[in-house]
Amino acid sequence: MAGFQGFGHDVELGPDTRLECKICWYVYDPAEGDVVWQIPLGTPFSQLPPHWTCPNCSATQDQFMVMPDE
Ligand SMILES: [Zn+2]
């Protein structure tokens, strides 16, 4: 988990990559989308609109950390 900082252009996020808000631990799962922001199922994190923020605590996208696959 350590060492991941922000999202530059070179960060590779897979279409199934889940990310966790480091403020409130909300998890964005592409398989579930986001009902708060009306994000359709199957939307990768990288395809979220630029103004998307954590639906739970309004943290910006750079507050999200990649969750390693189990
Ligand atoms: Zn949050």
N, CA, C, O and the ligand as a Tripos MOL2 file, in Angstrom:
@<TRIPOS>MOLECULE
protein
  281   279    71     0     0
PROTEIN
NO_CHARGES

@<TRIPOS>ATOM
      1 N           0.8240   -1.1960    0.0000 N.3       1 MET1
      2 CA          0.0000    0.0000    0.0000 C.3       1 MET1
      3 C           0.8640    1.2550    0.0000 C.2       1 MET1
      4 O           0.4490    2.2880   -0.5240 O.2       1 MET1
      5 N           2.0260    1.1820    0.5640 N.am      2 ALA2
      6 CA          2.8250    2.3920    0.7520 C.3       2 ALA2
      7 C           3.4070    2.8810   -0.5630 C.2       2 ALA2
      8 O           3.6570    2.1020   -1.4830 O.2       2 ALA2
      9 N           3.6100    4.1560   -0.6260 N.am      3 GLY3
     10 CA          4.3480    4.7130   -1.7370 C.3       3 GLY3
     11 C           3.5120    5.2070   -2.8920 C.2       3 GLY3
     12 O           4.0510    5.8360   -3.8030 O.2       3 GLY3
     13 N           2.2340    4.9530   -2.8950 N.am      4 PHE4
     14 CA          1.4270    5.4280   -4.0030 C.3       4 PHE4
     15 C           0.9680    6.8510   -3.7320 C.2       4 PHE4
     16 O           0.3020    7.1220   -2.7320 O.2       4 PHE4
     17 N           1.3200    7.7310   -4.6090 N.am      5 GLN5
     18 CA          0.9770    9.1370   -4.4090 C.3       5 GLN5
     19 C           0.3250    9.7130   -5.6510 C.2       5 GLN5
     20 O           0.9820    9.9100   -6.6730 O.2       5 GLN5
     21 N          -0.9460    9.9780   -5.5610 N.am      6 GLY6
     22 CA         -1.5930   10.7510   -6.6050 C.3       6 GLY6
     23 C          -1.6940   10.0460   -7.9370 C.2       6 GLY6
     24 O          -1.3520    8.8710   -8.0710 O.2       6 GLY6
     25 N          -2.1700   10.7870   -8.9150 N.am      7 PHE7
     26 CA         -2.3890   10.2180  -10.2280 C.3       7 PHE7
     27 C          -1.7590   11.0920  -11.2870 C.2       7 PHE7
     28 O          -2.3120   12.1200  -11.6790 O.2       7 PHE7
     29 N          -0.5950   10.6730  -11.7450 N.am      8 GLY8
     30 CA          0.0010   11.3440  -12.8800 C.3       8 GLY8
     31 C          -0.4810   10.6930  -14.1480 C.2       8 GLY8
     32 O          -1.3020    9.7760  -14.1240 O.2       8 GLY8
     33 N           0.0280   11.1670  -15.2350 N.am      9 HIS9
     34 CA         -0.4070   10.6180  -16.5140 C.3       9 HIS9
     35 C           0.1090    9.2010  -16.7290 C.2       9 HIS9
     36 O          -0.4230    8.4580  -17.5540 O.2       9 HIS9
     37 N           1.1280    8.8370  -15.9970 N.am     10 ASP10
     38 CA          1.7750    7.5470  -16.2290 C.3      10 ASP10
     39 C           1.2480    6.4390  -15.3200 C.2      10 ASP10
     40 O           1.6260    5.2760  -15.4660 O.2      10 ASP10
     41 N           0.3780    6.8030  -14.3860 N.am     11 VAL11
     42 CA         -0.1320    5.7830  -13.4780 C.3      11 VAL11
     43 C          -1.0630    4.8520  -14.2320 C.2      11 VAL11
     44 O          -1.9890    5.2900  -14.9150 O.2      11 VAL11
     45 N          -0.8060    3.5790  -14.0970 N.am     12 GLU12
     46 CA         -1.6390    2.6070  -14.7940 C.3      12 GLU12
     47 C          -2.7230    2.0820  -13.8690 C.2      12 GLU12
     48 O          -2.4490    1.4870  -12.8260 O.2      12 GLU12
     49 N          -3.9440    2.3160  -14.2750 N.am     13 LEU13
     50 CA         -5.0730    1.7770  -13.5380 C.3      13 LEU13
     51 C          -5.8250    0.8370  -14.4640 C.2      13 LEU13
     52 O          -6.2390    1.2170  -15.5590 O.2      13 LEU13
     53 N          -5.9900   -0.3710  -14.0160 N.am     14 GLY14
     54 CA         -6.7400   -1.3190  -14.8190 C.3      14 GLY14
     55 C          -8.2260   -1.0090  -14.7620 C.2      14 GLY14
     56 O          -8.6750   -0.2580  -13.8960 O.2      14 GLY14
     57 N          -8.9810   -1.5770  -15.6710 N.am     15 PRO15
     58 CA        -10.4300   -1.3240  -15.6910 C.3      15 PRO15
     59 C         -11.1390   -1.8570  -14.4590 C.2      15 PRO15
     60 O         -12.2500   -1.4300  -14.1470 O.2      15 PRO15
     61 N         -10.5110   -2.7780  -13.7630 N.am     16 ASP16
     62 CA        -11.1290   -3.3560  -12.5690 C.3      16 ASP16
     63 C         -10.4980   -2.8680  -11.2730 C.2      16 ASP16
     64 O         -10.8560   -3.3290  -10.1890 O.2      16 ASP16
     65 N          -9.5610   -1.9370  -11.3880 N.am     17 THR17
     66 CA         -8.8370   -1.5000  -10.2000 C.3      17 THR17
     67 C          -9.7680   -0.7750   -9.2310 C.2      17 THR17
     68 O         -10.4750    0.1610   -9.6040 O.2      17 THR17
     69 N          -9.7490   -1.2270   -7.9930 N.am     18 ARG18
     70 CA        -10.5230   -0.5600   -6.9490 C.3      18 ARG18
     71 C          -9.6150    0.4200   -6.2160 C.2      18 ARG18
     72 O          -8.4200    0.1770   -6.0490 O.2      18 ARG18
     73 N         -10.2010    1.5260   -5.7860 N.am     19 LEU19
     74 CA         -9.4220    2.5000   -5.0460 C.3      19 LEU19
     75 C         -10.1520    2.8730   -3.7700 C.2      19 LEU19
     76 O         -11.3810    2.9020   -3.7060 O.2      19 LEU19
     77 N          -9.3480    3.1540   -2.7610 N.am     20 GLU20
     78 CA         -9.9000    3.4240   -1.4420 C.3      20 GLU20
     79 C          -9.5820    4.8530   -1.0240 C.2      20 GLU20
     80 O          -8.4430    5.3080   -1.1290 O.2      20 GLU20
     81 N         -10.6090    5.5510   -0.5500 N.am     21 CYS21
     82 CA        -10.4130    6.8980   -0.0240 C.3      21 CYS21
     83 C          -9.6210    6.8100    1.2780 C.2      21 CYS21
     84 O         -10.0000    6.0990    2.2090 O.2      21 CYS21
     85 N          -8.5230    7.5430    1.3210 N.am     22 LYS22
     86 CA         -7.7060    7.4440    2.5350 C.3      22 LYS22
     87 C          -8.2350    8.3210    3.6620 C.2      22 LYS22
     88 O          -7.7000    8.3010    4.7710 O.2      22 LYS22
     89 N          -9.2770    9.0850    3.3840 N.am     23 ILE23
     90 CA         -9.8860    9.8940    4.4340 C.3      23 ILE23
     91 C         -10.9420    9.0770    5.1880 C.2      23 ILE23
     92 O         -10.9370    9.0120    6.4170 O.2      23 ILE23
     93 N         -11.8450    8.4550    4.4220 N.am     24 CYS24
     94 CA        -12.9960    7.8050    5.0690 C.3      24 CYS24
     95 C         -13.1000    6.3120    4.7440 C.2      24 CYS24
     96 O         -14.0030    5.6280    5.2250 O.2      24 CYS24
     97 N         -12.1740    5.8160    3.9300 N.am     25 TRP25
     98 CA        -12.1130    4.3970    3.5710 C.3      25 TRP25
     99 C         -13.2310    3.9610    2.6300 C.2      25 TRP25
    100 O         -13.4660    2.7660    2.4500 O.2      25 TRP25
    101 N         -13.9010    4.9050    2.0470 N.am     26 TYR26
    102 CA        -14.8490    4.5410    0.9860 C.3      26 TYR26
    103 C         -14.0710    3.8750   -0.1420 C.2      26 TYR26
    104 O         -12.9810    4.3220   -0.5000 O.2      26 TYR26
    105 N         -14.6270    2.8180   -0.6950 N.am     27 VAL27
    106 CA        -13.9830    2.1140   -1.7990 C.3      27 VAL27
    107 C         -14.7570    2.3570   -3.0850 C.2      27 VAL27
    108 O         -15.9590    2.1040   -3.1660 O.2      27 VAL27
    109 N         -14.0440    2.8530   -4.0860 N.am     28 TYR28
    110 CA        -14.6590    2.9250   -5.4130 C.3      28 TYR28
    111 C         -14.3610    1.6320   -6.1500 C.2      28 TYR28
    112 O         -13.2040    1.2970   -6.4030 O.2      28 TYR28
    113 N         -15.4220    0.9090   -6.4910 N.am     29 ASP29
    114 CA        -15.2800   -0.3530   -7.2150 C.3      29 ASP29
    115 C         -15.9010   -0.1660   -8.5960 C.2      29 ASP29
    116 O         -17.1060    0.0600   -8.7060 O.2      29 ASP29
    117 N         -15.0850   -0.2580   -9.6560 N.am     30 PRO30
    118 CA        -15.6210   -0.0730  -11.0060 C.3      30 PRO30
    119 C         -16.8040   -0.9960  -11.3070 C.2      30 PRO30
    120 O         -17.6850   -0.6350  -12.0870 O.2      30 PRO30
    121 N         -16.8290   -2.1640  -10.7060 N.am     31 ALA31
    122 CA        -17.9210   -3.1090  -10.9500 C.3      31 ALA31
    123 C         -19.2500   -2.5890  -10.4130 C.2      31 ALA31
    124 O         -20.3170   -3.0250  -10.8460 O.2      31 ALA31
    125 N         -19.1800   -1.6660   -9.4780 N.am     32 GLU32
    126 CA        -20.4000   -1.1470   -8.8610 C.3      32 GLU32
    127 C         -20.7230    0.2780   -9.2960 C.2      32 GLU32
    128 O         -21.8520    0.7370   -9.1200 O.2      32 GLU32
    129 N         -19.7550    0.9740   -9.8570 N.am     33 GLY33
    130 CA        -19.9850    2.3720  -10.2020 C.3      33 GLY33
    131 C         -20.2430    3.1910   -8.9440 C.2      33 GLY33
    132 O         -19.7880    2.8430   -7.8550 O.2      33 GLY33
    133 N         -20.9760    4.2780   -9.1110 N.am     34 ASP34
    134 CA        -21.2410    5.1550   -7.9780 C.3      34 ASP34
    135 C         -22.6290    5.7700   -8.1560 C.2      34 ASP34
    136 O         -22.8460    6.6050   -9.0340 O.2      34 ASP34
    137 N         -23.5540    5.3450   -7.3130 N.am     35 VAL35
    138 CA        -24.9220    5.8410   -7.4500 C.3      35 VAL35
    139 C         -25.0310    7.3160   -7.0820 C.2      35 VAL35
    140 O         -25.8890    8.0280   -7.6030 O.2      35 VAL35
    141 N         -24.1710    7.7690   -6.1930 N.am     36 VAL36
    142 CA        -24.2320    9.1690   -5.7590 C.3      36 VAL36
    143 C         -23.9690   10.1090   -6.9370 C.2      36 VAL36
    144 O         -24.6590   11.1080   -7.1370 O.2      36 VAL36
    145 N         -22.9500    9.7490   -7.6980 N.am     37 TRP37
    146 CA        -22.5750   10.5760   -8.8520 C.3      37 TRP37
    147 C         -23.1890   10.0530  -10.1510 C.2      37 TRP37
    148 O         -22.9060   10.5660  -11.2340 O.2      37 TRP37
    149 N         -24.0210    9.0400  -10.0310 N.am     38 GLN38
    150 CA        -24.6450    8.4330  -11.2060 C.3      38 GLN38
    151 C         -23.6000    7.9480  -12.2150 C.2      38 GLN38
    152 O         -23.7150    8.1480  -13.4240 O.2      38 GLN38
    153 N         -22.5830    7.3050  -11.6570 N.am     39 ILE39
    154 CA        -21.5570    6.6960  -12.4840 C.3      39 ILE39
    155 C         -22.0170    5.2840  -12.8410 C.2      39 ILE39
    156 O         -22.2980    4.4920  -11.9420 O.2      39 ILE39
    157 N         -22.0990    4.9520  -14.1190 N.am     40 PRO40
    158 CA        -22.6000    3.6260  -14.5000 C.3      40 PRO40
    159 C         -21.6480    2.4980  -14.0970 C.2      40 PRO40
    160 O         -20.4440    2.6970  -13.9330 O.2      40 PRO40
    161 N         -22.2300    1.3160  -13.9450 N.am     41 LEU41
    162 CA        -21.4200    0.1400  -13.6420 C.3      41 LEU41
    163 C         -20.3420   -0.0290  -14.6970 C.2      41 LEU41
    164 O         -20.5560    0.2480  -15.8770 O.2      41 LEU41
    165 N         -19.1880   -0.4860  -14.2550 N.am     42 GLY42
    166 CA        -18.1180   -0.7850  -15.1920 C.3      42 GLY42
    167 C         -17.2600    0.4080  -15.5720 C.2      42 GLY42
    168 O         -16.4340    0.3120  -16.4790 O.2      42 GLY42
    169 N         -17.4430    1.5260  -14.8930 N.am     43 THR43
    170 CA        -16.6320    2.7090  -15.1950 C.3      43 THR43
    171 C         -15.3110    2.6480  -14.4300 C.2      43 THR43
    172 O         -15.3100    2.6780  -13.1990 O.2      43 THR43
    173 N         -14.1930    2.5620  -15.1410 N.am     44 PRO44
    174 CA        -12.9030    2.5640  -14.4410 C.3      44 PRO44
    175 C         -12.6750    3.8860  -13.7260 C.2      44 PRO44
    176 O         -13.2140    4.9210  -14.1190 O.2      44 PRO44
    177 N         -11.8740    3.8380  -12.6790 N.am     45 PHE45
    178 CA        -11.5760    5.0640  -11.9300 C.3      45 PHE45
    179 C         -11.0080    6.1400  -12.8480 C.2      45 PHE45
    180 O         -11.2930    7.3270  -12.6890 O.2      45 PHE45
    181 N         -10.2120    5.7120  -13.7960 N.am     46 SER46
    182 CA         -9.5640    6.6600  -14.7000 C.3      46 SER46
    183 C         -10.5600    7.3450  -15.6330 C.2      46 SER46
    184 O         -10.2430    8.3590  -16.2540 O.2      46 SER46
    185 N         -11.7620    6.7880  -15.7250 N.am     47 GLN47
    186 CA        -12.7770    7.3670  -16.6000 C.3      47 GLN47
    187 C         -13.7930    8.2180  -15.8430 C.2      47 GLN47
    188 O         -14.7420    8.7370  -16.4310 O.2      47 GLN47
    189 N         -13.5880    8.3540  -14.5450 N.am     48 LEU48
    190 CA        -14.4970    9.2010  -13.7770 C.3      48 LEU48
    191 C         -14.3460   10.6510  -14.2230 C.2      48 LEU48
    192 O         -13.2620   11.0590  -14.6390 O.2      48 LEU48
    193 N         -15.4080   11.4250  -14.1410 N.am     49 PRO49
    194 CA        -15.2910   12.8330  -14.5300 C.3      49 PRO49
    195 C         -14.2970   13.5570  -13.6160 C.2      49 PRO49
    196 O         -14.1570   13.2030  -12.4450 O.2      49 PRO49
    197 N         -13.6160   14.5600  -14.1480 N.am     50 PRO50
    198 CA        -12.5700   15.2470  -13.3740 C.3      50 PRO50
    199 C         -13.0820   15.8580  -12.0780 C.2      50 PRO50
    200 O         -12.3250   16.0210  -11.1220 O.2      50 PRO50
    201 N         -14.3550   16.1930  -12.0480 N.am     51 HIS51
    202 CA        -14.9020   16.8370  -10.8530 C.3      51 HIS51
    203 C         -15.4360   15.8220   -9.8490 C.2      51 HIS51
    204 O         -15.9730   16.1940   -8.8050 O.2      51 HIS51
    205 N         -15.2840   14.5330  -10.1730 N.am     52 TRP52
    206 CA        -15.7450   13.5050   -9.2420 C.3      52 TRP52
    207 C         -14.9360   13.5820   -7.9500 C.2      52 TRP52
    208 O         -13.7090   13.6780   -7.9690 O.2      52 TRP52
    209 N         -15.6460   13.5390   -6.8430 N.am     53 THR53
    210 CA        -14.9950   13.4660   -5.5420 C.3      53 THR53
    211 C         -15.6190   12.3280   -4.7520 C.2      53 THR53
    212 O         -16.6490   11.7760   -5.1370 O.2      53 THR53
    213 N         -14.9880   11.9910   -3.6560 N.am     54 CYS54
    214 CA        -15.5140   10.9240   -2.8080 C.3      54 CYS54
    215 C         -16.9750   11.2080   -2.4550 C.2      54 CYS54
    216 O         -17.2830   12.2760   -1.9240 O.2      54 CYS54
    217 N         -17.8730   10.2700   -2.7410 N.am     55 PRO55
    218 CA        -19.2920   10.4960   -2.4410 C.3      55 PRO55
    219 C         -19.5840   10.4990   -0.9500 C.2      55 PRO55
    220 O         -20.6700   10.8910   -0.5220 O.2      55 PRO55
    221 N         -18.6370   10.0700   -0.1800 N.am     56 ASN56
    222 CA        -18.8390   10.0010    1.2660 C.3      56 ASN56
    223 C         -18.2860   11.2180    2.0010 C.2      56 ASN56
    224 O         -18.9070   11.7190    2.9370 O.2      56 ASN56
    225 N         -17.1090   11.6920    1.5700 N.am     57 CYS57
    226 CA        -16.4590   12.7760    2.3170 C.3      57 CYS57
    227 C         -15.9600   13.8960    1.4160 C.2      57 CYS57
    228 O         -15.3340   14.8410    1.8940 O.2      57 CYS57
    229 N         -16.2310   13.8020    0.1150 N.am     58 SER58
    230 CA        -15.8630   14.8490   -0.8440 C.3      58 SER58
    231 C         -14.3530   15.0070   -1.0270 C.2      58 SER58
    232 O         -13.8900   16.0440   -1.5020 O.2      58 SER58
    233 N         -13.5940   13.9940   -0.6570 N.am     59 ALA59
    234 CA        -12.1600   14.0370   -0.9280 C.3      59 ALA59
    235 C         -11.9250   14.0030   -2.4410 C.2      59 ALA59
    236 O         -12.6660   13.3630   -3.1870 O.2      59 ALA59
    237 N         -10.8860   14.7040   -2.8680 N.am     60 THR60
    238 CA        -10.5790   14.7110   -4.2940 C.3      60 THR60
    239 C          -9.9470   13.3860   -4.7110 C.2      60 THR60
    240 O          -9.5410   12.5870   -3.8680 O.2      60 THR60
    241 N          -9.8700   13.1690   -6.0090 N.am     61 GLN61
    242 CA         -9.4220   11.8710   -6.5180 C.3      61 GLN61
    243 C          -7.9950   11.5310   -6.1050 C.2      61 GLN61
    244 O          -7.6340   10.3580   -6.0070 O.2      61 GLN61
    245 N          -7.1900   12.5520   -5.8630 N.am     62 ASP62
    246 CA         -5.8050   12.2490   -5.4700 C.3      62 ASP62
    247 C          -5.7010   11.7790   -4.0270 C.2      62 ASP62
    248 O          -4.6130   11.4590   -3.5490 O.2      62 ASP62
    249 N          -6.8480   11.7360   -3.3280 N.am     63 GLN63
    250 CA         -6.8680   11.1760   -1.9710 C.3      63 GLN63
    251 C          -7.1600    9.6820   -1.9840 C.2      63 GLN63
    252 O          -7.2450    9.0430   -0.9350 O.2      63 GLN63
    253 N          -7.3110    9.1390   -3.1760 N.am     64 PHE64
    254 CA         -7.6310    7.7060   -3.2950 C.3      64 PHE64
    255 C          -6.3630    6.8990   -3.5420 C.2      64 PHE64
    256 O          -5.4670    7.3110   -4.2780 O.2      64 PHE64
    257 N          -6.3200    5.7520   -2.9090 N.am     65 MET65
    258 CA         -5.1820    4.8450   -3.0420 C.3      65 MET65
    259 C          -5.6160    3.5610   -3.7160 C.2      65 MET65
    260 O          -6.6980    3.0380   -3.4480 O.2      65 MET65
    261 N          -4.7700    3.0640   -4.5850 N.am     66 VAL66
    262 CA         -5.0570    1.8020   -5.2520 C.3      66 VAL66
    263 C          -5.0870    0.6720   -4.2370 C.2      66 VAL66
    264 O          -4.2080    0.5610   -3.3820 O.2      66 VAL66
    265 N          -6.1090   -0.1630   -4.3450 N.am     67 MET67
    266 CA         -6.1850   -1.3450   -3.5030 C.3      67 MET67
    267 C          -5.5800   -2.5250   -4.2740 C.2      67 MET67
    268 O          -6.0320   -2.8560   -5.3710 O.2      67 MET67
    269 N          -4.5660   -3.1490   -3.6950 N.am     68 PRO68
    270 CA         -3.9670   -4.2960   -4.3810 C.3      68 PRO68
    271 C          -4.9530   -5.4480   -4.4910 C.2      68 PRO68
    272 O          -5.7680   -5.6750   -3.5960 O.2      68 PRO68
    273 N          -4.8680   -6.1650   -5.5940 N.am     69 ASP69
    274 CA         -5.7300   -7.3300   -5.7570 C.3      69 ASP69
    275 C          -5.3310   -8.4090   -4.7690 C.2      69 ASP69
    276 O          -4.1480   -8.6190   -4.5000 O.2      69 ASP69
    277 N          -6.3140   -9.0760   -4.2440 N.am     70 GLU70
    278 CA         -6.0280  -10.1620   -3.3110 C.3      70 GLU70
    279 C          -5.5610  -11.3950   -4.0510 C.2      70 GLU70
    280 O          -5.2730  -12.4160   -3.4270 O.2      70 GLU70
    281 ZN        -13.8470    9.6660    1.4160 Zn       71 ZN71
@<TRIPOS>BOND
     1     1     2 1
     2     2     3 1
     3     3     4 2
     4     3     5 am
     5     5     6 1
     6     6     7 1
     7     7     8 2
     8     7     9 am
     9     9    10 1
    10    10    11 1
    11    11    12 2
    12    11    13 am
    13    13    14 1
    14    14    15 1
    15    15    16 2
    16    15    17 am
    17    17    18 1
    18    18    19 1
    19    19    20 2
    20    19    21 am
    21    21    22 1
    22    22    23 1
    23    23    24 2
    24    23    25 am
    25    25    26 1
    26    26    27 1
    27    27    28 2
    28    27    29 am
    29    29    30 1
    30    30    31 1
    31    31    32 2
    32    31    33 am
    33    33    34 1
    34    34    35 1
    35    35    36 2
    36    35    37 am
    37    37    38 1
    38    38    39 1
    39    39    40 2
    40    39    41 am
    41    41    42 1
    42    42    43 1
    43    43    44 2
    44    43    45 am
    45    45    46 1
    46    46    47 1
    47    47    48 2
    48    47    49 am
    49    49    50 1
    50    50    51 1
    51    51    52 2
    52    51    53 am
    53    53    54 1
    54    54    55 1
    55    55    56 2
    56    55    57 am
    57    57    58 1
    58    58    59 1
    59    59    60 2
    60    59    61 am
    61    61    62 1
    62    62    63 1
    63    63    64 2
    64    63    65 am
    65    65    66 1
    66    66    67 1
    67    67    68 2
    68    67    69 am
    69    69    70 1
    70    70    71 1
    71    71    72 2
    72    71    73 am
    73    73    74 1
    74    74    75 1
    75    75    76 2
    76    75    77 am
    77    77    78 1
    78    78    79 1
    79    79    80 2
    80    79    81 am
    81    81    82 1
    82    82    83 1
    83    83    84 2
    84    83    85 am
    85    85    86 1
    86    86    87 1
    87    87    88 2
    88    87    89 am
    89    89    90 1
    90    90    91 1
    91    91    92 2
    92    91    93 am
    93    93    94 1
    94    94    95 1
    95    95    96 2
    96    95    97 am
    97    97    98 1
    98    98    99 1
    99    99   100 2
   100    99   101 am
   101   101   102 1
   102   102   103 1
   103   103   104 2
   104   103   105 am
   105   105   106 1
   106   106   107 1
   107   107   108 2
   108   107   109 am
   109   109   110 1
   110   110   111 1
   111   111   112 2
   112   111   113 am
   113   113   114 1
   114   114   115 1
   115   115   116 2
   116   115   117 am
   117   117   118 1
   118   118   119 1
   119   119   120 2
   120   119   121 am
   121   121   122 1
   122   122   123 1
   123   123   124 2
   124   123   125 am
   125   125   126 1
   126   126   127 1
   127   127   128 2
   128   127   129 am
   129   129   130 1
   130   130   131 1
   131   131   132 2
   132   131   133 am
   133   133   134 1
   134   134   135 1
   135   135   136 2
   136   135   137 am
   137   137   138 1
   138   138   139 1
   139   139   140 2
   140   139   141 am
   141   141   142 1
   142   142   143 1
   143   143   144 2
   144   143   145 am
   145   145   146 1
   146   146   147 1
   147   147   148 2
   148   147   149 am
   149   149   150 1
   150   150   151 1
   151   151   152 2
   152   151   153 am
   153   153   154 1
   154   154   155 1
   155   155   156 2
   156   155   157 am
   157   157   158 1
   158   158   159 1
   159   159   160 2
   160   159   161 am
   161   161   162 1
   162   162   163 1
   163   163   164 2
   164   163   165 am
   165   165   166 1
   166   166   167 1
   167   167   168 2
   168   167   169 am
   169   169   170 1
   170   170   171 1
   171   171   172 2
   172   171   173 am
   173   173   174 1
   174   174   175 1
   175   175   176 2
   176   175   177 am
   177   177   178 1
   178   178   179 1
   179   179   180 2
   180   179   181 am
   181   181   182 1
   182   182   183 1
   183   183   184 2
   184   183   185 am
   185   185   186 1
   186   186   187 1
   187   187   188 2
   188   187   189 am
   189   189   190 1
   190   190   191 1
   191   191   192 2
   192   191   193 am
   193   193   194 1
   194   194   195 1
   195   195   196 2
   196   195   197 am
   197   197   198 1
   198   198   199 1
   199   199   200 2
   200   199   201 am
   201   201   202 1
   202   202   203 1
   203   203   204 2
   204   203   205 am
   205   205   206 1
   206   206   207 1
   207   207   208 2
   208   207   209 am
   209   209   210 1
   210   210   211 1
   211   211   212 2
   212   211   213 am
   213   213   214 1
   214   214   215 1
   215   215   216 2
   216   215   217 am
   217   217   218 1
   218   218   219 1
   219   219   220 2
   220   219   221 am
   221   221   222 1
   222   222   223 1
   223   223   224 2
   224   223   225 am
   225   225   226 1
   226   226   227 1
   227   227   228 2
   228   227   229 am
   229   229   230 1
   230   230   231 1
   231   231   232 2
   232   231   233 am
   233   233   234 1
   234   234   235 1
   235   235   236 2
   236   235   237 am
   237   237   238 1
   238   238   239 1
   239   239   240 2
   240   239   241 am
   241   241   242 1
   242   242   243 1
   243   243   244 2
   244   243   245 am
   245   245   246 1
   246   246   247 1
   247   247   248 2
   248   247   249 am
   249   249   250 1
   250   250   251 1
   251   251   252 2
   252   251   253 am
   253   253   254 1
   254   254   255 1
   255   255   256 2
   256   255   257 am
   257   257   258 1
   258   258   259 1
   259   259   260 2
   260   259   261 am
   261   261   262 1
   262   262   263 1
   263   263   264 2
   264   263   265 am
   265   265   266 1
   266   266   267 1
   267   267   268 2
   268   267   269 am
   269   269   270 1
   270   270   271 1
   271   271   272 2
   272   271   273 am
   273   273   274 1
   274   274   275 1
   275   275   276 2
   276   275   277 am
   277   277   278 1
   278   278   279 1
   279   279   280 2
@<TRIPOS>SUBSTRUCTURE
     1 MET1         2 RESIDUE 1 A MET
     2 ALA2         6 RESIDUE 1 A ALA
     3 GLY3        10 RESIDUE 1 A GLY
     4 PHE4        14 RESIDUE 1 A PHE
     5 GLN5        18 RESIDUE 1 A GLN
     6 GLY6        22 RESIDUE 1 A GLY
     7 PHE7        26 RESIDUE 1 A PHE
     8 GLY8        30 RESIDUE 1 A GLY
     9 HIS9        34 RESIDUE 1 A HIS
    10 ASP10       38 RESIDUE 1 A ASP
    11 VAL11       42 RESIDUE 1 A VAL
    12 GLU12       46 RESIDUE 1 A GLU
    13 LEU13       50 RESIDUE 1 A LEU
    14 GLY14       54 RESIDUE 1 A GLY
    15 PRO15       58 RESIDUE 1 A PRO
    16 ASP16       62 RESIDUE 1 A ASP
    17 THR17       66 RESIDUE 1 A THR
    18 ARG18       70 RESIDUE 1 A ARG
    19 LEU19       74 RESIDUE 1 A LEU
    20 GLU20       78 RESIDUE 1 A GLU
    21 CYS21       82 RESIDUE 1 A CYS
    22 LYS22       86 RESIDUE 1 A LYS
    23 ILE23       90 RESIDUE 1 A ILE
    24 CYS24       94 RESIDUE 1 A CYS
    25 TRP25       98 RESIDUE 1 A TRP
    26 TYR26      102 RESIDUE 1 A TYR
    27 VAL27      106 RESIDUE 1 A VAL
    28 TYR28      110 RESIDUE 1 A TYR
    29 ASP29      114 RESIDUE 1 A ASP
    30 PRO30      118 RESIDUE 1 A PRO
    31 ALA31      122 RESIDUE 1 A ALA
    32 GLU32      126 RESIDUE 1 A GLU
    33 GLY33      130 RESIDUE 1 A GLY
    34 ASP34      134 RESIDUE 1 A ASP
    35 VAL35      138 RESIDUE 1 A VAL
    36 VAL36      142 RESIDUE 1 A VAL
    37 TRP37      146 RESIDUE 1 A TRP
    38 GLN38      150 RESIDUE 1 A GLN
    39 ILE39      154 RESIDUE 1 A ILE
    40 PRO40      158 RESIDUE 1 A PRO
    41 LEU41      162 RESIDUE 1 A LEU
    42 GLY42      166 RESIDUE 1 A GLY
    43 THR43      170 RESIDUE 1 A THR
    44 PRO44      174 RESIDUE 1 A PRO
    45 PHE45      178 RESIDUE 1 A PHE
    46 SER46      182 RESIDUE 1 A SER
    47 GLN47      186 RESIDUE 1 A GLN
    48 LEU48      190 RESIDUE 1 A LEU
    49 PRO49      194 RESIDUE 1 A PRO
    50 PRO50      198 RESIDUE 1 A PRO
    51 HIS51      202 RESIDUE 1 A HIS
    52 TRP52      206 RESIDUE 1 A TRP
    53 THR53      210 RESIDUE 1 A THR
    54 CYS54      214 RESIDUE 1 A CYS
    55 PRO55      218 RESIDUE 1 A PRO
    56 ASN56      222 RESIDUE 1 A ASN
    57 CYS57      226 RESIDUE 1 A CYS
    58 SER58      230 RESIDUE 1 A SER
    59 ALA59      234 RESIDUE 1 A ALA
    60 THR60      238 RESIDUE 1 A THR
    61 GLN61      242 RESIDUE 1 A GLN
    62 ASP62      246 RESIDUE 1 A ASP
    63 GLN63      250 RESIDUE 1 A GLN
    64 PHE64      254 RESIDUE 1 A PHE
    65 MET65      258 RESIDUE 1 A MET
    66 VAL66      262 RESIDUE 1 A VAL
    67 MET67      266 RESIDUE 1 A MET
    68 PRO68      270 RESIDUE 1 A PRO
    69 ASP69      274 RESIDUE 1 A ASP
    70 GLU70      278 RESIDUE 1 A GLU
    71 ZN71       281 GROUP 0 **** ****
